[in-house]
């Protein structure tokens, strides 16, 4: 749901999962996309509500978008881009072993690396704890185990 602020600016309301709040801040960049046309609108996250919706476990967020092309009732998909996350790596979710280990390759053998999973999506995971320069698997290996010999393909 949005509200026209002026003829060339629009404020749109969205919802963010409670566990994702730590990653966003008012002032972050926002991109809204019309899934029918593919047209994008750039804006700014203007405010974040203090209230949690108990039924959905989400918090309302509001983005201000300077665009005269937006209309009341339009369905848009939104993404928030934040600089708040650092020292993280995005990996394929199927590379996670349990919920706190990734396999790294060193000296042609697999070594488990303890990581912290910050966020997951259907296909990816945002993890912290992978040292810089660490080589991790690009695809999962069946029956992988610590010390397993591997060959690196280039």
MARBA-3410 file (N, C-alpha, C, O; in Angstrom, 1 decimal):
154
0.8,-1.2,0.0,0.0,0.0,0.0,0.9,1.2,0.0,1.9,1.3,0.7 ~ 0.6,2.2,-0.8,1.4,3.4,-0.9,0.6,4.6,-0.7,-0.7,4.6,-0.7 ~ 1.2,5.7,-0.6,0.6,7.0,-0.4,1.3,8.0,-1.3,2.5,8.1,-1.2 ~ 0.6,8.8,-2.1,1.2,9.8,-2.9,1.5,11.0,-2.0,0.7,11.6,-1.3 ~ 2.8,11.4,-2.0,3.3,12.5,-1.2,3.2,13.8,-2.0,2.8,14.8,-1.5
3.6,13.7,-3.2,3.4,14.8,-4.2,3.3,14.2,-5.6,3.3,12.9,-5.7 ~ 3.2,14.9,-6.6,3.0,14.4,-7.9,4.2,13.6,-8.4,4.1,12.9,-9.4 ~ 5.3,13.8,-7.8,6.5,13.2,-8.3,7.2,12.3,-7.2,8.3,11.9,-7.4 ~ 6.5,12.0,-6.1,7.1,11.2,-5.1,6.0,10.3,-4.5,4.8,10.7,-4.4 ~ 6.4,9.1,-4.1,5.5,8.1,-3.6,6.1,7.4,-2.4,7.3,7.1,-2.4
5.3,7.2,-1.4,5.7,6.4,-0.2,5.0,5.1,-0.2,3.8,5.1,-0.2 ~ 5.8,4.0,-0.2,5.2,2.7,-0.3,5.5,1.9,1.0,6.6,2.0,1.5 ~ 4.5,1.2,1.4,4.7,0.4,2.7,5.0,-1.1,2.3,4.3,-1.6,1.4 ~ 5.9,-1.7,3.0,6.2,-3.1,2.8,6.4,-3.7,4.2,6.2,-3.1,5.2 ~ 6.7,-5.0,4.2,7.0,-5.7,5.4,8.3,-6.4,5.4,8.7,-7.0,4.3
9.0,-6.4,6.5,10.3,-7.1,6.6,10.2,-8.1,7.7,9.7,-7.8,8.8 ~ 10.7,-9.3,7.5,10.7,-10.3,8.6,11.6,-9.8,9.8,12.6,-9.1,9.6 ~ 11.1,-10.1,11.0,11.8,-9.7,12.2,13.3,-10.0,12.2,14.1,-9.2,12.6 ~ 13.6,-11.2,11.7,15.0,-11.6,11.7,15.9,-10.9,10.7,17.1,-11.0,10.8 ~ 15.3,-10.1,9.8,16.0,-9.4,8.8,16.2,-7.9,9.3,17.0,-7.2,8.6
15.6,-7.5,10.4,15.7,-6.1,10.8,17.1,-5.6,11.1,17.5,-4.5,10.9 ~ 17.9,-6.5,11.6,19.3,-6.2,12.0,20.1,-5.8,10.8,21.2,-5.2,10.9 ~ 19.7,-6.1,9.6,20.4,-5.8,8.4,20.1,-4.5,7.7,20.7,-4.2,6.7 ~ 19.0,-3.9,8.1,18.6,-2.7,7.4,18.5,-1.4,8.3,18.4,-1.6,9.5 ~ 18.6,-0.3,7.7,18.6,1.0,8.4,17.9,2.0,7.5,18.0,2.0,6.3
17.1,2.9,8.1,16.5,4.0,7.3,17.7,4.7,6.6,18.7,5.0,7.1 ~ 17.4,5.0,5.3,18.4,5.6,4.4,19.0,4.6,3.4,19.7,5.0,2.5 ~ 18.8,3.3,3.7,19.2,2.3,2.7,18.6,2.5,1.4,17.4,3.0,1.3 ~ 19.2,2.0,0.3,18.7,2.1,-1.0,17.6,1.0,-1.2,17.7,-0.1,-0.7 ~ 16.6,1.3,-2.0,15.5,0.4,-2.3,15.3,0.4,-3.8,15.3,1.4,-4.5
15.0,-0.8,-4.3,14.6,-0.9,-5.7,13.3,-1.6,-5.8,13.2,-2.7,-5.3 ~ 12.3,-1.0,-6.4,11.0,-1.6,-6.6,10.9,-2.0,-8.0,11.2,-1.2,-8.9 ~ 10.3,-3.2,-8.3,10.2,-3.7,-9.6,8.7,-4.0,-9.9,8.1,-4.7,-9.1 ~ 8.2,-3.6,-11.0,6.9,-4.0,-11.5,7.1,-5.3,-12.2,7.7,-5.4,-13.3 ~ 6.6,-6.5,-11.6,6.9,-7.8,-12.2,6.2,-8.0,-13.6,6.7,-8.8,-14.4
5.2,-7.2,-13.9,4.6,-7.3,-15.3,5.4,-6.7,-16.3,5.6,-7.2,-17.4 ~ 5.9,-5.5,-16.1,6.7,-4.7,-17.1,8.2,-4.9,-16.9,8.9,-4.7,-17.9 ~ 8.6,-5.2,-15.7,10.1,-5.2,-15.4,10.7,-3.9,-15.1,11.9,-3.8,-14.9 ~ 9.9,-2.8,-15.2,10.3,-1.5,-15.0,10.7,-1.3,-13.5,10.0,-1.8,-12.6 ~ 11.9,-0.7,-13.2,12.3,-0.5,-11.8,12.2,0.9,-11.4,12.3,1.9,-12.2
12.1,1.1,-10.1,12.0,2.4,-9.5,13.0,2.4,-8.3,12.9,1.5,-7.5 ~ 13.9,3.4,-8.3,14.8,3.5,-7.2,14.3,4.5,-6.2,13.8,5.5,-6.5 ~ 14.6,4.1,-4.9,14.2,5.0,-3.8,15.1,4.8,-2.6,16.2,4.2,-2.6 ~ 14.5,5.2,-1.5,15.2,5.2,-0.2,14.3,4.7,0.9,13.1,5.0,0.9 ~ 14.8,3.8,1.8,14.1,3.4,2.9,13.9,4.6,3.9,14.9,5.0,4.5
12.7,5.1,4.0,12.5,6.3,4.7,12.3,6.1,6.2,12.7,6.9,7.0 ~ 11.6,5.0,6.6,11.4,4.8,8.0,11.0,3.3,8.2,10.6,2.6,7.3 ~ 11.2,2.9,9.5,11.0,1.5,9.9,10.1,1.6,11.2,10.4,2.3,12.1 ~ 9.0,0.9,11.1,8.0,1.0,12.3,8.6,0.3,13.5,9.5,-0.5,13.4 ~ 8.2,0.7,14.6,8.6,0.1,15.9,7.7,-1.0,16.3,8.0,-1.7,17.3
6.6,-1.2,15.6,5.6,-2.2,16.0,5.8,-3.5,15.2,6.0,-3.5,14.0 ~ 5.7,-4.6,15.9,5.8,-6.0,15.3,4.4,-6.5,15.1,3.6,-6.5,16.0 ~ 4.1,-7.0,13.9,2.8,-7.7,13.7,2.9,-9.1,14.2,3.7,-9.9,13.7 ~ 2.2,-9.4,15.3,2.3,-10.7,16.0,1.9,-11.8,15.1,2.5,-12.9,15.2 ~ 1.0,-11.6,14.2,0.5,-12.7,13.4,1.5,-13.1,12.3,1.6,-14.3,12.0
2.2,-12.1,11.7,3.1,-12.4,10.6,4.6,-12.4,11.0,5.5,-12.8,10.3 ~ 4.8,-11.8,12.2,6.2,-11.6,12.7,7.0,-10.8,11.8,8.2,-11.0,11.5 ~ 6.3,-9.7,11.2,7.0,-8.8,10.3,6.8,-7.4,10.9,6.0,-7.1,11.8 ~ 7.7,-6.5,10.4,7.6,-5.1,10.8,7.4,-4.3,9.5,8.0,-4.5,8.5 ~ 6.6,-3.2,9.6,6.3,-2.4,8.4,7.5,-1.5,8.2,8.1,-0.9,9.1
7.9,-1.4,6.9,8.9,-0.4,6.5,8.3,0.4,5.4,7.4,0.1,4.7 ~ 8.9,1.6,5.2,8.3,2.6,4.3,9.5,3.1,3.4,10.5,3.5,3.9 ~ 9.2,3.1,2.1,10.2,3.6,1.1,9.7,4.8,0.4,8.5,4.8,0.0 ~ 10.5,5.8,0.2,10.1,6.9,-0.6,10.8,6.8,-1.9,12.0,6.6,-2.1 ~ 9.9,6.9,-3.0,10.4,6.7,-4.3,10.0,7.9,-5.2,8.8,8.2,-5.3
11.0,8.6,-5.7,10.7,9.7,-6.6,10.3,9.3,-8.0,11.2,9.2,-8.9 ~ 9.1,9.0,-8.2,8.6,8.5,-9.5,7.2,8.9,-9.8,6.3,8.7,-8.9 ~ 6.9,9.5,-10.9,5.6,9.9,-11.3,4.9,8.7,-12.0,3.7,8.8,-12.3 ~ 5.6,7.6,-12.2,5.0,6.4,-12.9,4.3,5.5,-12.0,3.6,4.6,-12.5 ~ 4.5,5.7,-10.7,3.8,4.8,-9.7,2.3,5.2,-9.6,2.0,6.4,-9.6
1.5,4.2,-9.4,0.0,4.5,-9.2,-0.5,3.7,-8.0,0.0,2.7,-7.7 ~ -1.5,4.3,-7.4,-2.1,3.5,-6.3,-2.6,2.2,-6.8,-3.2,2.1,-7.8 ~ -2.4,1.2,-6.0,-2.9,-0.2,-6.3,-1.9,-1.0,-7.1,-2.2,-2.2,-7.4 ~ -0.8,-0.5,-7.5,0.2,-1.2,-8.3,0.8,-2.3,-7.4,1.1,-2.1,-6.2 ~ 1.1,-3.5,-8.0,1.8,-4.5,-7.3,3.2,-4.4,-7.6,3.6,-4.4,-8.8
4.1,-4.3,-6.6,5.5,-4.1,-6.8,6.3,-5.1,-6.0,5.8,-5.5,-4.9 ~ 7.4,-5.5,-6.4,8.4,-6.3,-5.6,9.5,-5.4,-5.2,10.0,-4.6,-6.0 ~ 10.0,-5.5,-4.0,11.0,-4.6,-3.5,12.2,-5.4,-2.9,12.1,-6.5,-2.4 ~ 13.4,-4.7,-3.1,14.6,-5.2,-2.5,15.3,-4.0,-1.8,15.3,-2.9,-2.3 ~ 15.8,-4.3,-0.6,16.5,-3.3,0.2,18.0,-3.6,0.1,18.4,-4.8,0.4
18.8,-2.6,-0.1,20.3,-2.8,-0.2,20.9,-2.1,0.9,20.8,-0.9,1.1 ~ 21.7,-2.8,1.8,22.2,-2.3,3.0,23.7,-2.5,3.0,24.3,-3.5,2.5 ~ 24.5,-1.5,3.6,25.9,-1.7,3.8,26.2,-2.2,5.2,27.4,-2.3,5.6 ~ 25.2,-2.6,5.9,25.3,-2.9,7.3,26.0,-4.3,7.5,26.5,-4.5,8.6 ~ 25.9,-5.2,6.5,26.5,-6.5,6.7,27.9,-6.5,6.2,28.2,-6.0,5.1
28.9,-6.9,7.0,30.3,-7.0,6.6,30.9,-8.3,7.0,30.3,-9.1,7.8 ~ 32.0,-8.6,6.5,32.7,-9.9,6.8,31.9,-11.1,6.6,31.9,-12.0,7.3 ~ 31.1,-11.1,5.5,30.2,-12.2,5.2,30.5,-12.7,3.8,31.1,-12.0,2.9 ~ 30.0,-13.9,3.5,30.2,-14.6,2.2,28.8,-15.2,1.9,28.1,-15.7,2.8 ~ 28.4,-15.0,0.6,27.2,-15.7,0.2,27.6,-17.0,-0.5,28.4,-17.0,-1.4
27.0,-18.1,0.0,27.3,-19.4,-0.6,26.0,-20.1,-0.9,24.9,-19.8,-0.5 ~ 26.2,-21.2,-1.7,25.0,-22.0,-2.1,24.6,-22.7,-0.8,25.4,-23.2,0.0 ~ 23.3,-22.7,-0.5,22.7,-23.2,0.7,23.0,-24.7,0.9,23.2,-25.2,2.0 ~ 23.1,-25.5,-0.3,23.3,-26.9,-0.2,24.8,-27.2,0.2,25.1,-28.4,0.3 ~ 25.6,-26.2,0.3,27.0,-26.5,0.8,27.1,-26.5,2.3,28.1,-27.0,2.8
26.1,-26.1,3.0,26.1,-26.1,4.4,26.0,-27.5,5.0,25.2,-28.3,4.5 ~ 26.8,-27.8,6.0,26.8,-29.1,6.6,26.1,-28.8,8.0,26.7,-28.2,8.8 ~ 24.9,-29.3,8.2,24.1,-28.9,9.3,23.9,-27.4,9.2,23.5,-27.0,8.1 ~ 24.0,-26.7,10.3,23.7,-25.3,10.2,24.9,-24.5,10.7,24.7,-23.3,11.0 ~ 26.1,-25.1,10.8,27.2,-24.3,11.3,28.6,-24.7,10.7,29.6,-24.4,11.2
28.6,-25.5,9.6,29.9,-25.9,9.0,29.8,-25.8,7.5,28.8,-26.1,6.8 ~ 30.9,-25.4,6.9,31.2,-25.5,5.4,32.5,-26.2,5.3,33.4,-26.2,6.2 ~ 32.7,-26.9,4.2,33.9,-27.6,3.9,34.8,-26.6,3.1,34.4,-26.1,2.1 ~ 36.1,-26.5,3.5,37.1,-25.7,2.8,38.1,-26.7,2.3,38.2,-27.8,2.8 ~ 38.8,-26.3,1.3,39.9,-27.1,0.7,41.2,-26.5,1.0,41.5,-25.3,0.7
42.1,-27.3,1.7,43.5,-26.8,1.9,44.4,-28.0,1.7,44.1,-29.1,2.3 ~ 45.4,-27.8,1.0,46.4,-28.9,0.7,45.7,-30.2,0.2,46.0,-31.3,0.5 ~ 44.7,-29.9,-0.7,44.0,-31.0,-1.4,43.2,-31.9,-0.5,42.9,-33.0,-0.9 ~ 42.8,-31.4,0.6,41.9,-32.2,1.5,40.8,-31.3,2.0,41.0,-30.1,2.1 ~ 39.7,-31.9,2.4,38.5,-31.1,3.0,38.8,-30.9,4.5,39.1,-31.8,5.2
38.5,-29.7,4.9,38.6,-29.3,6.3,37.3,-28.6,6.6,36.9,-27.6,5.9 ~ 36.7,-29.0,7.7,35.5,-28.3,8.1,35.8,-26.9,8.7,36.8,-26.7,9.4 ~ 35.0,-25.9,8.4,35.1,-24.5,8.9,33.8,-24.2,9.6,32.7,-24.2,9.0 ~ 33.9,-23.8,10.9,32.8,-23.4,11.6,32.3,-22.0,11.2,33.2,-21.1,11.2 ~ 31.1,-21.9,10.9,30.6,-20.6,10.4,29.3,-20.3,11.2,28.7,-21.1,11.9
28.9,-19.0,11.1,27.6,-18.6,11.6,26.7,-18.2,10.4,27.1,-17.4,9.6 ~ 25.5,-18.8,10.3,24.6,-18.5,9.3,23.8,-17.3,9.7,23.1,-17.3,10.7 ~ 23.9,-16.2,8.9,23.1,-15.0,9.3,21.7,-15.0,8.6,20.8,-14.5,9.2 ~ 21.6,-15.5,7.4,20.4,-15.5,6.7,20.4,-16.5,5.6,21.5,-16.8,5.1 ~ 19.2,-17.1,5.4,19.2,-18.1,4.3,18.0,-17.7,3.4,17.0,-17.1,3.8
18.1,-18.1,2.1,17.0,-18.0,1.2,16.9,-19.4,0.6,17.5,-20.3,1.1 ~ 16.1,-19.6,-0.4,15.8,-20.9,-0.9,17.1,-21.5,-1.5,17.3,-22.7,-1.3 ~ 17.9,-20.7,-2.1,19.1,-21.3,-2.7,20.5,-20.8,-2.1,21.5,-21.5,-2.4 ~ 20.5,-19.7,-1.4,21.7,-19.2,-0.9,21.7,-19.0,0.6,20.6,-19.0,1.3 ~ 22.9,-18.8,1.2,23.0,-18.5,2.6,24.1,-17.4,2.8,25.1,-17.4,2.1
23.8,-16.5,3.7,24.8,-15.5,4.0,25.5,-16.0,5.3,24.8,-16.1,6.4 ~ 26.8,-16.2,5.3,27.5,-16.7,6.4,28.7,-15.9,6.8,29.3,-15.1,6.0 ~ 29.0,-16.0,8.1,30.2,-15.2,8.6,31.1,-16.3,9.2,30.7,-17.3,9.8 ~ 32.4,-16.1,9.1,33.4,-17.0,9.7,34.3,-17.7,8.7,35.1,-18.5,9.1 ~ 34.2,-17.3,7.5,35.1,-17.9,6.5,36.2,-17.0,6.3,36.1,-15.8,5.8
37.4,-17.4,6.7,38.6,-16.5,6.6,38.9,-16.1,5.2,38.6,-16.8,4.2 ~ 39.4,-14.9,5.0,39.8,-14.4,3.7,40.7,-15.4,3.0,41.6,-15.9,3.6 ~ 40.5,-15.6,1.7,41.3,-16.4,0.9,41.0,-17.9,1.0,41.7,-18.8,0.4 ~ 40.0,-18.3,1.9,39.7,-19.7,2.0,39.0,-20.2,0.8,38.1,-19.5,0.3 ~ 39.4,-21.4,0.3,38.8,-22.0,-0.8,37.7,-22.9,-0.3,38.0,-23.9,0.4
36.5,-22.7,-0.7,35.4,-23.5,-0.3,34.9,-24.3,-1.6,35.1,-23.9,-2.7 ~ 34.1,-25.3,-1.3,33.6,-26.1,-2.4,32.6,-25.3,-3.2,32.0,-24.4,-2.7 ~ 32.6,-25.6,-4.5,31.6,-24.9,-5.4,30.3,-25.7,-5.6,29.3,-25.2,-5.9 ~ 30.5,-27.0,-5.3,29.3,-27.9,-5.4,29.4,-28.9,-4.2,30.5,-29.2,-3.8 ~ 28.3,-29.4,-3.7,28.4,-30.3,-2.6,28.9,-31.7,-3.1,28.7,-32.1,-4.2
29.6,-32.4,-2.2,30.1,-33.7,-2.5,29.4,-34.7,-1.6,29.2,-34.5,-0.4 ~ 28.9,-35.8,-2.3,28.2,-36.8,-1.5,29.3,-37.5,-0.6,30.4,-37.8,-1.0 ~ 28.9,-37.8,0.6,29.7,-38.6,1.5,31.0,-37.9,1.9,32.0,-38.5,2.2 ~ 31.0,-36.5,1.9,32.2,-35.8,2.2,32.5,-36.0,3.7,31.6,-36.1,4.5 ~ 33.8,-35.9,4.0,34.2,-36.1,5.4,35.5,-35.3,5.6,36.3,-35.1,4.6
35.8,-34.9,6.8,37.1,-34.2,7.1,38.3,-35.0,6.7,38.4,-36.2,7.0 ~ 39.2,-34.4,6.0,40.4,-35.1,5.6,40.2,-35.8,4.2,41.2,-36.4,3.7 ~ 39.1,-35.7,3.6,38.8,-36.4,2.4,39.7,-35.7,1.3,39.7,-34.5,1.1 ~ 40.4,-36.5,0.5,41.3,-36.0,-0.5,40.4,-35.5,-1.7,39.4,-36.1,-2.1 ~ 40.7,-34.3,-2.2,40.0,-33.8,-3.4,41.0,-33.2,-4.4,42.1,-32.9,-4.1
40.5,-33.2,-5.7,41.3,-32.6,-6.7,40.6,-31.3,-7.1,39.4,-31.2,-7.2 ~ 41.4,-30.2,-7.3,40.9,-28.9,-7.6,40.8,-28.8,-9.2,41.8,-29.0,-9.8 ~ 39.6,-28.5,-9.7,39.5,-28.3,-11.1,39.6,-26.8,-11.4,39.0,-26.0,-10.7 ~ 40.3,-26.5,-12.5,40.4,-25.1,-12.8,39.6,-24.8,-14.1,39.6,-23.6,-14.5
END
